[in-house]
Amino acid sequence: MKLLRLLANLGYGSRKQAMLLCRQGRVTDAAGDVLYADDVVDPGAVFVDGEPLDPPQGLALMLHKPVGYTCSTRDPGRVIYDLLPPRFRLRNPVLSPVGRLDRDTSGLLLMTDDGALLHRIISPKSALPKVYVATLDADLRGDEVQLFASGTLLLESDDKPLLPAELDVLGPRQARLVLHEGRYHQVRRMFAAVGNHVVALRRERVGGLALDGLDEGHWRALTADDVQALFATS
């Protein structure tokens, strides 16, 4: 692929802005030699302002989403793209969240521009478990472990019972919940079904991939080993 198109696709600017980067000598190879807009390049050997070029299509990353951010590009408030390099919002194909965490939920959010990977992650066939820690407004009443594991719990407005889910009681008002499906606001609606209210919710793990010390508001690109670990439990 020619350098100009590559830079534009990766969000480094419009074609005009990418051309300017090249003319200013800010795009080089590994040896520091200036590259030109019509050069056919290996993306792994391109540097912008001395930094390696972002990965081309196939980028996947994990983000530790804080409370207060929306998984959207259009929300007037704070959005997850505010936590990433500005050029990530402009990539073509688009860098999309894999599923969503609502504004009031924090924790592990996966993002990718690889459509095949995205669909593999969310496919029911993959059955990737999702692990949440919920802090509740009231004490657990005692029968939630059995009820959530029963496969009979029917949420309001749904016509199909939930798949069995594992609940681990961490304290009178805190629990870890493992889900094997992804319905709308599922964790909050499950606790609402037993007369409780979730006051704080954090997703800790998807499949075999966990936050592992990634600070809130920070992100990192996934490696091939990370993607393999993601599906290790499926």
C-alpha positions in Angstrom: 0.0 0.0 0.0 1.2 3.5 -0.8 2.3 5.5 2.2 -0.2 8.4 1.7 -3.2 6.0 1.7 -1.9 4.1 4.7 -1.4 7.2 6.8 -5.0 8.4 6.0 -6.5 5.0 6.7 -4.8 4.9 10.1 -6.2 8.3 11.1 -3.1 10.4 10.9 -5.2 12.9 9.0 -6.9 13.5 5.7 -4.9 12.8 2.6 -3.9 16.4 2.5 -2.7 16.3 6.1 -0.9 13.1 5.5 0.8 14.6 2.5 2.0 17.5 4.7 3.5 15.1 7.2 5.5 13.5 4.4 6.6 16.9 3.0 7.7 18.0 6.5 10.0 15.0 6.7 8.2 13.6 9.7 7.6 10.1 8.2 10.7 7.9 8.0 11.9 4.4 7.8 13.7 2.5 10.6 17.1 4.0 9.5 15.7 7.6 9.8 15.5 8.1 6.0 12.6 10.3 4.9 9.7 8.4 3.1 7.6 9.9 0.4 3.8 9.9 -0.1 3.9 7.6 -3.1 6.3 5.1 -1.6 5.0 1.5 -1.3 5.9 0.6 2.3 5.9 -2.1 4.9 3.7 -0.7 7.8 6.1 -2.3 10.3 9.0 -0.2 9.0 7.3 3.2 9.1 7.9 5.8 11.8 6.0 9.1 12.4 7.9 11.6 14.5 10.2 8.8 15.5 7.4 6.6 16.8 6.4 3.3 15.2 3.4 3.5 12.9 0.1 2.3 14.5 -0.8 -1.3 13.6 -2.7 -1.4 10.3 -6.2 -3.1 10.1 -6.3 -5.9 12.6 -5.7 -3.6 15.7 -7.2 -4.9 18.9 -6.8 -3.3 22.3 -8.1 -3.5 25.8 -9.2 -0.4 27.7 -9.8 0.0 31.4 -13.0 2.1 31.1 -13.8 4.5 33.9 -17.3 5.3 35.1 -18.7 8.3 33.3 -17.6 7.5 29.7 -20.0 6.3 27.0 -19.2 3.7 24.3 -20.1 6.1 21.5 -18.7 8.6 19.1 -21.7 10.9 19.2 -22.5 11.4 22.9 -22.1 15.1 23.9 -20.4 14.0 27.1 -17.2 12.0 27.7 -16.7 9.1 25.3 -14.2 6.2 25.3 -12.4 7.7 22.3 -11.3 10.6 24.5 -9.1 8.1 26.3 -7.3 7.0 23.1 -5.0 8.8 20.7 -7.2 11.1 18.6 -6.2 9.4 15.4 -7.8 6.2 16.6 -11.3 7.7 16.2 -10.5 8.4 12.5 -9.2 4.9 11.5 -10.7 3.2 8.5 -12.1 0.6 9.1 -13.4 2.1 12.3 -12.1 1.0 15.7 -15.2 -0.3 17.5 -16.0 -1.4 21.0 -16.7 -5.2 21.3 -20.1 -5.0 23.0 -20.7 -2.1 25.4 -20.3 -1.1 29.0 -22.9 1.5 30.0 -21.8 5.0 31.3 -22.0 3.8 35.0 -20.0 0.6 34.5 -16.2 0.5 34.6 -13.7 -2.2 33.7 -12.4 -4.2 30.8 -13.6 -3.1 27.3 -12.2 -4.7 24.2 -12.0 -2.7 20.9 -11.0 -3.7 17.4 -11.2 -2.8 13.7 -11.1 -6.5 12.7 -14.7 -7.4 11.9 -14.0 -11.2 12.0 -12.4 -11.0 15.4 -15.3 -8.8 16.7 -17.9 -11.3 15.6 -16.0 -14.2 16.9 -15.8 -12.6 20.4 -19.5 -11.8 20.5 -20.7 -15.0 18.9 -22.8 -17.3 21.2 -20.7 -20.1 19.7 -17.6 -18.8 21.4 -19.5 -18.7 24.8 -16.9 -16.4 26.3 -17.6 -15.9 30.0 -17.7 -12.3 31.3 -16.8 -11.7 34.9 -18.3 -8.7 36.9 -18.0 -7.5 40.4 -21.2 -5.8 41.7 -21.6 -3.6 44.8 -25.2 -3.6 45.9 -27.5 -1.2 47.7 -28.8 -3.8 50.1 -27.6 -7.1 51.6 -27.9 -10.2 49.5 -31.0 -12.1 50.6 -29.3 -15.6 50.4 -31.0 -17.4 47.6 -29.2 -15.6 44.7 -26.6 -18.2 44.1 -29.1 -20.9 43.5 -31.5 -18.7 41.5 -28.9 -17.4 39.2 -27.5 -20.9 38.6 -30.9 -22.4 37.9 -31.3 -21.3 34.3 -34.9 -20.4 35.1 -34.6 -16.7 35.9 -36.8 -14.7 33.6 -36.1 -10.9 33.4 -38.8 -8.3 32.9 -39.7 -7.8 29.2 -37.8 -11.0 28.2 -39.5 -14.2 27.0 -36.6 -16.5 27.4 -34.9 -17.5 30.8 -31.3 -16.6 31.4 -28.5 -19.1 31.0 -27.1 -20.4 34.3 -24.7 -17.9 35.8 -22.3 -18.3 38.7 -22.4 -16.0 41.7 -19.6 -15.8 44.3 -20.5 -13.9 47.4 -17.7 -11.5 48.4 -19.5 -9.7 51.2 -23.0 -8.8 52.4 -23.3 -6.3 49.6 -20.7 -7.4 47.1 -20.6 -10.3 44.6 -18.7 -11.6 41.7 -20.9 -12.8 38.8 -19.9 -14.9 35.8 -22.2 -14.6 32.8 -22.3 -16.7 29.6 -24.4 -14.4 27.5 -24.7 -10.7 27.0 -28.2 -9.3 27.4 -29.0 -5.6 27.8 -28.0 -4.3 31.3 -28.0 -7.9 32.3 -26.2 -7.7 35.7 -28.3 -4.8 36.8 -31.5 -6.4 35.7 -30.7 -9.7 37.4 -30.2 -8.0 40.8 -33.3 -5.9 40.2 -35.2 -9.2 39.7 -34.4 -10.1 43.3 -35.2 -6.7 44.7 -31.8 -5.2 44.9 -30.0 -2.4 43.1 -26.4 -2.2 41.7 -24.6 0.9 42.9 -21.2 0.1 41.3 -20.3 -2.4 38.6 -16.9 -3.4 37.2 -16.1 -5.9 34.5 -12.9 -7.8 35.4 -12.5 -10.4 32.7 -13.7 -11.5 29.2 -12.9 -15.1 28.3 -9.3 -15.7 29.5 -8.3 -12.0 29.3 -8.3 -9.9 32.5 -7.3 -6.3 33.3 -4.1 -7.5 35.0 -3.0 -4.3 36.6 -4.0 -2.0 33.7 -4.7 1.4 35.3 -8.2 3.0 35.0 -8.3 5.1 31.9 -5.4 3.4 30.2 -5.2 1.0 27.3 -2.8 -1.3 25.5 -2.8 -3.2 22.2 -3.4 -6.9 22.3 -0.7 -9.3 21.2 -1.3 -12.6 19.4 -0.8 -14.3 22.8 -3.5 -12.1 24.3 -6.0 -13.1 21.6 -5.1 -16.8 22.1 -5.7 -16.3 25.9 -9.0 -14.6 25.2 -10.4 -17.8 23.7 -8.7 -20.2 25.9 -11.8 -20.7 28.0 -14.2 -21.2 25.1 
